[in-house]
Every structure is written in structure tokens, then in C-alpha cells.
Amino acid sequence: MYAVEVREAIMIAHSLPDPFFGPAQNKHGATFVVDVAFFAEALSEQNVVVDIGRAGDALKALLKPLSYKDLDEVEAFAGTLTTTEFLCRHIFDGMCAAIARGDLGPGSERLAKLRVTLGETHLARAWFEGPIPGNKP
């Protein structure tokens, strides 16, 4: 399996109002390093997994509405615990939508799966990985 990975970073604020989260129940900030890996069984006729420039642009566009935001105030997340794992899935779904729209260009329809990793610190990270709905790898 081949893979290409692109990276961005976002700074957010949020709280996790549940006793499970101890001190993280309070408002706090986080800087996430966001990695998205695109997997394919074979290379395209141009010998790539996907257009790395378009992949980076799509990730940057997807993250822009979250960057420098308080996630507690983002309407789409109302009542949601915006954990690192939750955000991984949110970004995964957004990247799948970008692929379905054709934002990553020709050949992206044969991508097999994605992995979205959020590095919370140099000591902890989370990811969500899965097949891309509707794609025929």
C-alpha cells in the first residue's frame, strides 16, 4: 500500500465539561498538528498516490473555520465533547467530502483509505482511519 501524507496545524480553545476530563473540564487551549495520510493500492499513471498540492490545499481549507476558534462557540459542535478523537473523525469526514467533490483532482477516486492524526503534544496523539465511502480503490 502506498501513502502520501500532508500536514497543517491549528490553534483552538475548548473545554470538556465532564468530570471524566479532570482539569480539562475548564477552558484551555490546544495546538494540534494535523496529519492526513492518503492510501492507495497502486500509483496513478503519473506515479503518485494523489496530488500532494491539492491535498494540502484541501486540508488547509477544511481547517480554516476551526483555526483560532473557541470550539465551545462553534454552532456545529454545540453540546459535543470536542475531544482529539472527535476532531479526528470530523476532519476525516471533511476530507472524504473534499475527495467526493473532486477537490483532490484526477485519481483521487481510487484512494483506498485515509488516516487523520492529531498530535496534541509531543507525548500524545490520536487518529481515525477508515475507507473512503464511495471510492473504488
FIKOLZA-1660 file (N, C-alpha, C; in steps of 0.1 Angstrom, whole numbers, plus 5000, padded with zeros to 4 digits):
% residues 137
   i   px   py   pz ch aa at
   1 5009 4988 5000  A  M  N
   1 5000 5000 5000  A  M CA
   1 5009 5012 5000  A  M  C
   2 5006 5022 4991  A  Y  N
   2 5013 5034 4990  A  Y CA
   2 5006 5045 4999  A  Y  C
   3 5013 5055 5003  A  A  N
   3 5007 5066 5011  A  A CA
   3 5014 5079 5009  A  A  C
   4 5007 5089 5009  A  V  N
   4 5012 5103 5009  A  V CA
   4 5005 5110 5021  A  V  C
   5 5013 5118 5028  A  E  N
   5 5008 5125 5040  A  E CA
   5 5010 5140 5039  A  E  C
   6 5000 5148 5043  A  V  N
   6 5001 5162 5043  A  V CA
   6 4999 5167 5058  A  V  C
   7 5004 5179 5061  A  R  N
   7 5004 5183 5075  A  R CA
   7 5000 5198 5075  A  R  C
   8 4992 5201 5085  A  E  N
   8 4989 5215 5089  A  E CA
   8 4989 5216 5104  A  E  C
   9 4986 5228 5109  A  A  N
   9 4984 5229 5124  A  A CA
   9 4973 5239 5126  A  A  C
  10 4966 5237 5137  A  I  N
  10 4956 5247 5142  A  I CA
  10 4957 5249 5157  A  I  C
  11 4953 5261 5160  A  M  N
  11 4953 5265 5174  A  M CA
  11 4938 5267 5178  A  M  C
  12 4933 5261 5188  A  I  N
  12 4919 5262 5192  A  I CA
  12 4919 5264 5207  A  I  C
  13 4907 5267 5212  A  A  N
  13 4903 5267 5226  A  A CA
  13 4891 5259 5228  A  A  C
  14 4889 5252 5239  A  H  N
  14 4877 5245 5242  A  H CA
  14 4877 5241 5256  A  H  C
  15 4866 5235 5261  A  S  N
  15 4865 5229 5274  A  S CA
  15 4859 5215 5272  A  S  C
  16 4861 5206 5281  A  L  N
  16 4855 5193 5280  A  L CA
  16 4847 5191 5293  A  L  C
  17 4835 5197 5294  A  P  N
  17 4827 5197 5306  A  P CA
  17 4821 5184 5311  A  P  C
  18 4830 5175 5315  A  D  N
  18 4826 5162 5321  A  D CA
  18 4836 5159 5331  A  D  C
  19 4832 5154 5343  A  P  N
  19 4842 5151 5354  A  P CA
  19 4853 5141 5349  A  P  C
  20 4850 5133 5339  A  F  N
  20 4859 5124 5334  A  F CA
  20 4873 5131 5330  A  F  C
  21 4872 5143 5325  A  F  N
  21 4883 5150 5320  A  F CA
  21 4891 5158 5330  A  F  C
  22 4888 5157 5343  A  G  N
  22 4895 5164 5353  A  G CA
  22 4897 5179 5350  A  G  C
  23 4910 5184 5351  A  P  N
  23 4912 5198 5348  A  P CA
  23 4909 5202 5334  A  P  C
  24 4908 5193 5325  A  A  N
  24 4905 5197 5311  A  A CA
  24 4890 5201 5310  A  A  C
  25 4882 5200 5321  A  Q  N
  25 4869 5205 5320  A  Q CA
  25 4868 5220 5318  A  Q  C
  26 4879 5226 5323  A  N  N
  26 4880 5241 5322  A  N CA
  26 4884 5245 5308  A  N  C
  27 4881 5257 5304  A  K  N
  27 4886 5263 5292  A  K CA
  27 4901 5262 5291  A  K  C
  28 4906 5257 5280  A  H  N
  28 4920 5256 5278  A  H CA
  28 4923 5256 5263  A  H  C
  29 4936 5259 5259  A  G  N
  29 4940 5259 5245  A  G CA
  29 4947 5247 5241  A  G  C
  30 4947 5245 5228  A  A  N
  30 4955 5234 5222  A  A CA
  30 4960 5238 5209  A  A  C
  31 4972 5233 5206  A  T  N
  31 4977 5235 5192  A  T CA
  31 4979 5220 5187  A  T  C
  32 4971 5217 5177  A  F  N
  32 4971 5204 5171  A  F CA
  32 4980 5204 5158  A  F  C
  33 4988 5194 5157  A  V  N
  33 4995 5191 5144  A  V CA
  33 4986 5181 5137  A  V  C
  34 4981 5184 5126  A  V  N
  34 4971 5176 5118  A  V CA
  34 4978 5170 5107  A  V  C
  35 4978 5156 5107  A  D  N
  35 4984 5149 5095  A  D CA
  35 4973 5141 5089  A  D  C
  36 4972 5141 5076  A  V  N
  36 4962 5133 5068  A  V CA
  36 4970 5125 5059  A  V  C
  37 4969 5111 5060  A  A  N
  37 4976 5102 5051  A  A CA
  37 4965 5096 5042  A  A  C
  38 4969 5096 5029  A  F  N
  38 4961 5091 5018  A  F CA
  38 4967 5078 5013  A  F  C
  39 4959 5067 5013  A  F  N
  39 4964 5054 5010  A  F CA
  39 4958 5049 4996  A  F  C
  40 4967 5043 4988  A  A  N
  40 4962 5037 4975  A  A CA
  40 4970 5024 4973  A  A  C
  41 4963 5014 4967  A  E  N
  41 4969 5001 4964  A  E CA
  41 4980 5002 4953  A  E  C
  42 4977 5012 4944  A  A  N
  42 4986 5014 4932  A  A CA
  42 4988 5029 4930  A  A  C
  43 4999 5032 4923  A  L  N
  43 5001 5046 4919  A  L CA
  43 4993 5049 4907  A  L  C
  44 4991 5062 4905  A  S  N
  44 4983 5067 4893  A  S CA
  44 4993 5066 4881  A  S  C
  45 4987 5070 4869  A  E  N
  45 4996 5069 4857  A  E CA
  45 5007 5080 4858  A  E  C
  46 5006 5089 4867  A  Q  N
  46 5016 5099 4870  A  Q CA
  46 5026 5095 4881  A  Q  C
  47 5024 5082 4886  A  N  N
  47 5032 5077 4896  A  N CA
  47 5031 5084 4910  A  N  C
  48 5018 5088 4913  A  V  N
  48 5016 5094 4926  A  V CA
  48 5003 5088 4932  A  V  C
  49 5002 5089 4945  A  V  N
  49 4990 5085 4953  A  V CA
  49 4979 5095 4950  A  V  C
  50 4982 5107 4952  A  V  N
  50 4973 5118 4950  A  V CA
  50 4981 5131 4948  A  V  C
  51 4975 5141 4942  A  D  N
  51 4982 5154 4940  A  D CA
  51 4984 5160 4954  A  D  C
  52 4997 5160 4958  A  I  N
  52 5000 5165 4972  A  I CA
  52 4997 5180 4974  A  I  C
  53 4998 5188 4964  A  G  N
  53 4995 5202 4965  A  G CA
  53 4980 5204 4967  A  G  C
  54 4971 5197 4960  A  R  N
  54 4957 5198 4962  A  R CA
  54 4953 5192 4975  A  R  C
  55 4959 5181 4979  A  A  N
  55 4956 5175 4992  A  A CA
  55 4959 5185 5003  A  A  C
  56 4971 5192 5003  A  G  N
  56 4974 5202 5013  A  G CA
  56 4965 5214 5012  A  G  C
  57 4961 5218 5001  A  D  N
  57 4951 5229 5000  A  D CA
  57 4937 5225 5005  A  D  C
  58 4933 5213 5003  A  A  N
  58 4920 5209 5008  A  A CA
  58 4921 5208 5023  A  A  C
  59 4932 5203 5029  A  L  N
  59 4933 5203 5044  A  L CA
  59 4933 5217 5050  A  L  C
  60 4940 5226 5044  A  K  N
  60 4941 5239 5048  A  K CA
  60 4927 5246 5048  A  K  C
  61 4919 5244 5038  A  A  N
  61 4906 5250 5036  A  A CA
  61 4897 5244 5047  A  A  C
  62 4898 5231 5049  A  L  N
  62 4889 5224 5059  A  L CA
  62 4892 5229 5073  A  L  C
  63 4905 5232 5076  A  L  N
  63 4908 5236 5090  A  L CA
  63 4906 5251 5093  A  L  C
  64 4905 5259 5082  A  K  N
  64 4904 5273 5084  A  K CA
  64 4892 5277 5093  A  K  C
  65 4880 5271 5092  A  P  N
  65 4870 5275 5101  A  P CA
  65 4872 5272 5116  A  P  C
  66 4881 5263 5119  A  L  N
  66 4884 5259 5132  A  L CA
  66 4896 5267 5138  A  L  C
  67 4905 5272 5130  A  S  N
  67 4917 5278 5135  A  S CA
  67 4914 5291 5142  A  S  C
  68 4921 5292 5154  A  Y  N
  68 4919 5303 5163  A  Y CA
  68 4905 5305 5168  A  Y  C
  69 4897 5294 5169  A  K  N
  69 4883 5295 5173  A  K CA
  69 4882 5288 5187  A  K  C
  70 4872 5292 5194  A  D  N
  70 4868 5285 5206  A  D CA
  70 4858 5275 5202  A  D  C
  71 4861 5262 5202  A  L  N
  71 4852 5252 5197  A  L CA
  71 4839 5251 5205  A  L  C
  72 4839 5256 5218  A  D  N
  72 4827 5257 5225  A  D CA
  72 4816 5266 5219  A  D  C
  73 4821 5275 5211  A  E  N
  73 4812 5285 5204  A  E CA
  73 4809 5282 5190  A  E  C
  74 4814 5271 5184  A  V  N
  74 4811 5267 5171  A  V CA
  74 4798 5260 5171  A  V  C
  75 4788 5265 5164  A  E  N
  75 4774 5260 5164  A  E CA
  75 4774 5246 5160  A  E  C
  76 4781 5241 5150  A  A  N
  76 4781 5227 5146  A  A CA
  76 4785 5218 5157  A  A  C
  77 4792 5222 5167  A  F  N
  77 4797 5214 5178  A  F CA
  77 4789 5216 5191  A  F  C
  78 4778 5223 5191  A  A  N
  78 4770 5226 5203  A  A CA
  78 4767 5213 5210  A  A  C
  79 4770 5212 5223  A  G  N
  79 4767 5201 5231  A  G CA
  79 4776 5189 5229  A  G  C
  80 4787 5190 5221  A  T  N
  80 4796 5179 5218  A  T CA
  80 4809 5181 5226  A  T  C
  81 4814 5170 5231  A  L  N
  81 4827 5170 5237  A  L CA
  81 4837 5169 5226  A  L  C
  82 4844 5180 5223  A  T  N
  82 4853 5182 5212  A  T CA
  82 4867 5176 5215  A  T  C
  83 4867 5163 5218  A  T  N
  83 4880 5156 5221  A  T CA
  83 4888 5155 5209  A  T  C
  84 4901 5152 5211  A  T  N
  84 4910 5150 5200  A  T CA
  84 4905 5139 5190  A  T  C
  85 4900 5128 5196  A  E  N
  85 4894 5117 5188  A  E CA
  85 4882 5122 5179  A  E  C
  86 4873 5130 5186  A  F  N
  86 4862 5135 5178  A  F CA
  86 4866 5144 5167  A  F  C
  87 4876 5152 5169  A  L  N
  87 4881 5161 5159  A  L CA
  87 4888 5153 5147  A  L  C
  88 4894 5142 5151  A  C  N
  88 4900 5134 5140  A  C CA
  88 4889 5129 5131  A  C  C
  89 4878 5125 5136  A  R  N
  89 4867 5120 5128  A  R CA
  89 4860 5131 5120  A  R  C
  90 4859 5143 5126  A  H  N
  90 4854 5155 5119  A  H CA
  90 4862 5158 5107  A  H  C
  91 4875 5158 5109  A  I  N
  91 4884 5161 5097  A  I CA
  91 4884 5150 5087  A  I  C
  92 4883 5138 5091  A  F  N
  92 4882 5126 5082  A  F CA
  92 4870 5128 5073  A  F  C
  93 4858 5131 5079  A  D  N
  93 4846 5133 5072  A  D CA
  93 4847 5144 5062  A  D  C
  94 4854 5155 5066  A  G  N
  94 4855 5167 5057  A  G CA
  94 4865 5164 5046  A  G  C
  95 4875 5156 5048  A  M  N
  95 4884 5152 5037  A  M CA
  95 4877 5142 5027  A  M  C
  96 4869 5133 5033  A  C  N
  96 4861 5124 5024  A  C CA
  96 4852 5133 5015  A  C  C
  97 4846 5143 5021  A  A  N
  97 4837 5152 5013  A  A CA
  97 4845 5159 5002  A  A  C
  98 4857 5163 5005  A  A  N
  98 4865 5170 4995  A  A CA
  98 4869 5161 4984  A  A  C
  99 4872 5148 4987  A  I  N
  99 4875 5138 4977  A  I CA
  99 4863 5136 4968  A  I  C
 100 4851 5135 4974  A  A  N
 100 4839 5132 4967  A  A CA
 100 4836 5144 4957  A  A  C
 101 4839 5156 4961  A  R  N
 101 4837 5168 4953  A  R CA
 101 4847 5169 4942  A  R  C
 102 4858 5161 4942  A  G  N
 102 4869 5162 4932  A  G CA
 102 4879 5172 4935  A  G  C
 103 4880 5177 4948  A  D  N
 103 4889 5188 4952  A  D CA
 103 4904 5183 4951  A  D  C
 104 4906 5170 4952  A  L  N
 104 4920 5165 4951  A  L CA
 104 4924 5161 4937  A  L  C
 105 4915 5163 4928  A  G  N
 105 4919 5161 4914  A  G CA
 105 4917 5146 4909  A  G  C
 106 4921 5144 4896  A  P  N
 106 4920 5131 4890  A  P CA
 106 4928 5121 4898  A  P  C
 107 4922 5109 4899  A  G  N
 107 4929 5098 4905  A  G CA
 107 4925 5096 4920  A  G  C
 108 4919 5107 4926  A  S  N
 108 4916 5106 4940  A  S CA
 108 4904 5096 4942  A  S  C
 109 4897 5093 4932  A  E  N
 109 4885 5084 4933  A  E CA
 109 4890 5069 4936  A  E  C
 110 4903 5066 4934  A  R  N
 110 4908 5053 4936  A  R CA
 110 4916 5052 4949  A  R  C
 111 4915 5062 4958  A  L  N
 111 4921 5062 4971  A  L CA
 111 4914 5051 4979  A  L  C
 112 4921 5043 4987  A  A  N
 112 4915 5032 4994  A  A CA
 112 4911 5037 5008  A  A  C
 113 4919 5045 5015  A  K  N
 113 4915 5049 5028  A  K CA
 113 4923 5061 5032  A  K  C
 114 4919 5067 5043  A  L  N
 114 4925 5079 5049  A  L CA
 114 4929 5076 5064  A  L  C
 115 4939 5082 5069  A  R  N
 115 4941 5083 5083  A  R CA
 115 4944 5097 5087  A  R  C
 116 4936 5102 5097  A  V  N
 116 4938 5116 5102  A  V CA
 116 4943 5114 5116  A  V  C
 117 4955 5121 5118  A  T  N
 117 4962 5120 5131  A  T CA
 117 4963 5134 5136  A  T  C
 118 4959 5136 5149  A  L  N
 118 4961 5149 5156  A  L CA
 118 4971 5147 5167  A  L  C
 119 4982 5154 5166  A  G  N
 119 4992 5154 5176  A  G CA
 119 4988 5165 5186  A  G  C
 120 4985 5161 5198  A  E  N
 120 4981 5171 5209  A  E CA
 120 4993 5176 5216  A  E  C
 121 5003 5168 5218  A  T  N
 121 5016 5172 5224  A  T CA
 121 5026 5163 5218  A  T  C
 122 5039 5165 5222  A  H  N
 122 5049 5155 5217  A  H CA
 122 5048 5142 5224  A  H  C
 123 5038 5141 5234  A  L  N
 123 5036 5128 5241  A  L CA
 123 5023 5121 5238  A  L  C
 124 5014 5128 5231  A  A  N
 124 5001 5122 5229  A  A CA
 124 4995 5126 5215  A  A  C
 125 4989 5116 5209  A  R  N
 125 4982 5119 5196  A  R CA
 125 4971 5108 5195  A  R  C
 126 4961 5112 5186  A  A  N
 126 4950 5103 5183  A  A CA
 126 4948 5102 5168  A  A  C
 127 4941 5092 5164  A  W  N
 127 4938 5092 5149  A  W CA
 127 4925 5084 5147  A  W  C
 128 4920 5087 5135  A  F  N
 128 4909 5080 5130  A  F CA
 128 4913 5075 5116  A  F  C
 129 4910 5063 5113  A  E  N
 129 4914 5057 5100  A  E CA
 129 4902 5049 5094  A  E  C
 130 4900 5050 5082  A  G  N
 130 4889 5042 5076  A  G CA
 130 4889 5043 5061  A  G  C
 131 4881 5034 5054  A  P  N
 131 4879 5035 5040  A  P CA
 131 4872 5048 5036  A  P  C
 132 4873 5052 5024  A  I  N
 132 4867 5064 5019  A  I CA
 132 4853 5060 5012  A  I  C
 133 4842 5064 5018  A  P  N
 133 4829 5060 5013  A  P CA
 133 4828 5063 4998  A  P  C
 134 4823 5054 4990  A  G  N
 134 4820 5056 4976  A  G CA
 134 4832 5054 4967  A  G  C
 135 4844 5053 4972  A  N  N
 135 4856 5052 4964  A  N CA
 135 4857 5037 4959  A  N  C
 136 4863 5035 4948  A  K  N
 136 4866 5022 4942  A  K CA
 136 4881 5020 4940  A  K  C
 137 4888 5016 4951  A  P  N
 137 4903 5015 4950  A  P CA
 137 4907 5005 4940  A  P  C
% end
